Amino acid sequence: MDFHAARQNMVESQVRVNDVTDAALQVAMRHIQRERLCAPSQAFGAYGEVETPIAPGRVLMKPRDISKLLQTAEPKAGETVLALAAPYAAAVLQHAGLTVTAQEADPRVMAVIEPYLKELGVTCVTANLKAPAGSGYDIIVVEGAVAEVPAAWLKALKVGGRLAVVVKDGPVGRARLYLRIESGISERDVFDSAPSTLPGFTRAPSFEF
C-alpha cells in the first residue's frame, strides 16, 4: 500500500474540506506516519474515514475529528502539550513545533505507539489517565470521548491553557474547548462528534428508587 499517497489524500478529502485551515497542522498531517500508531494488522485502514484499532478497547480518532479538535485548541509552536490517550495528536503537535508528553494508561497501547513517538521526540508516560503527568500545560488534548471531564485535567492547565476533548453521554457528543482563566474555567461547544468513549470514562450508573 502506498501510505504516502494515502496520507496526502486523507488531508485533501477529510481535513481541508472540513474547514481545517491551520497550515502547520496540514503540513504535519501530510508527514506523520499514522499507520505506525495503530495495530500493525490494521495499518491498511489508518487513513480511512474510520476509527483504527490500536489495541483492545482503543482506537485512533477519525482524521476529520482529530484535525478539527486540534485546530480548536489553536496550537502554537513552542507551547507544551499533554496528549491523554492521544497518540496521533501527540505526533502531529510535536511535528508542528510543540513540546509534547503522551500519557497512556494501557501498556498494550504504549507498546504499539512508543517506538514511533520516541523517534519524533515525544515524551511517553504510562499512568492513570485521570491523574495527569505534570501541570502547567498550554494544551491538553484527548483522542476519545469522555462522559465527564475530570477536574484534575483542568487543574493541569496553566492560565490561558486549553483543554480540547469530546464530551459524550449518548450516541452523539460535542467537541468542547475549556479555557483556564484567572477567575476559573470557561467552556464552549465547537462541533458535533461521536468518537468511541475511552475505557473507564463512561458515566457511573446511578440508582433510582
N, C-alpha and C positions, 0 to 999 in steps of 0.2 A: 504494500500500500504506500502511496506517495503522501506521507504525512505533511510534507512542506506545502503541497498544493491544497491539502485538506485544511490546513491552518489558515491559508490565505482566503479560501472560500468561506470558512467559518466567520472571519472578520467581515467579509463583504455581505454575506447573506443573513447573519444572525446578530451582528454587533452594530455595524454602521446604520443598517436600516431601522434599528430600534433607538435611534437618536443618541447613541453613544459617540460623542464628538471629541472627547479628550484625546488629543494626538498621542500623548505618551502612553496611554492605555492601549490604543490601537497598535502602536509600534510593538509594545511588549507582547500583546496577544498574537502578533504575527511571528514572534520569535520563540515564545515559551513552548516547550515540548509537552503539551498536555497529556500525550499518550504515556509519558513516564510517571504520571501521577495517579494512574488507575491500575487496577489489577492487570498484569501482563496479558491475560487471556481476553481482556475486554478492550485492548488498545484500539481495535478496529472501530469502536464506537466513540472514541474520545472527542471527535469533532462534530458529532451529530447533534440534533436538537433533542437530546435525551440526557438523563442523569446517568453517568457512567460509574459502575461499581468500582470501589477501591478495595474493600474488604467487607466481610459480613456486616450488614447493617449500616454501611457508609457508602456514600456516592459523591461524585463531583457535581456541583450545581450546574444547571444548563448554562451554556455560554451567554445566552441573552440575559439571563437573570443576574449572573455574577458580574457581567460587564456594566449593567445598569446600576447595580448595587455599589460597585467600586466608584463609578462616576459620581454617584450621590454623595460619597464621602469626601469628594474634592481633594484627592491626594496631591501632595506637593513633594518634589524631590527634597531629601534631607529630613523628612519627618520620620517619626518612629511609629511602628505598627505592631499590634498583636493580632495575629491571624488565628482565631479559635476554630478548630476543625475546618480550616480554610486553606488547604494546600495550594490550590491553583491561584487563589487571591494572593497568597504569600509570594509565589513565584513571579506573578505579574508585577506586584508592587516593588519587589526587590529589583527587578529589571528596570522599573521606572525611576529608580534612584532613591527609594526609601529604605530605611533600615528595619528589617522585619524579623520578628520572632514568631515561629509557628508552633502552636501548642496543640497537642493531641492527647486524648485520654486512653486510646486503644493502641497497644503496642503493635498489633497486626497492621493497623493503618500506618503507623510510623515506619514499620519495616518496608512498606511499599514506597513511601514518599521521601524518606530522609535522604537516600543517596543523591537524588537529583537536587533537592532543596539545598543540601550542603554544598554541592557544586556551584550553586548560584550565590552562596554566601549567606543563606538564611540560617538563623539560629533555631535549633529544634529542641523542644522541651516536651517530655511526656509527664502529664499531671492532670488531675481532675479539672475538667473544663470550667466548673463553677468557681474555681479558685485561680484567678488569672496569675500568670507568672510575671511579677513585677508590677509597676504602676507608672503613672505619668506619661501615658501614651497619647500621641496625637490622633491616632486612628485605631479602633478595634473593629474588625470585620469578622463576620460569622458566615460560613458557607453551608447554611442549612437553616431550617426553621426552628423556632422555639415557641412554646405556648406563653411563656413569661420570661422576661429579661431579669436575670439575677442582679441584685443591687451591687454585687461585687464588680461586675463588669463596668458599671457606670462610675464606681469609685476609682477604677484603674485608669480613668481618663484624666489628663491634665485639663486645666481651664482652657476652653477653646477646642478641646478634643471631641471627636465624633465617633459614635458607635453606629455602624450600619448592619442591620440584621432584619430578617423576615420574621414577623410575629404572626403565628398561625395557630388558631384554636378551632379548626374545622377544615373543610376541603380547600378553601382559598385563604391566603394570608395577605398581608400588606408589608412591603418593604418599608422600613421605618428608619429615620435618622434621628439619633439622640445627640444633643449638643450640650456639653457641660459648660455652664456659665458661672459667674461669680456667685449668683444667688441660688444656684441649683441646676436643674436639668430642664431643657426644652426639648420638644419632640415634634416631628411631623411625618405623616404618611406620604410616600412618594409614588409607588406603583403597586399594582396587584401582582402577586407571585405565589406559587404553590409548590415550593420545593419540599423534599422529604424532611420530616422532623428529625432532629438529632436524637440519638438514643439517650434516654434519661431526661429529656426536655419536654415531654408531654405534660399536660396538666394533671396534677394529683387528683384522683377520684374524690368526690365529695359525697357525704351521706345525707340522705333525705329521710325525714321521719313522717 
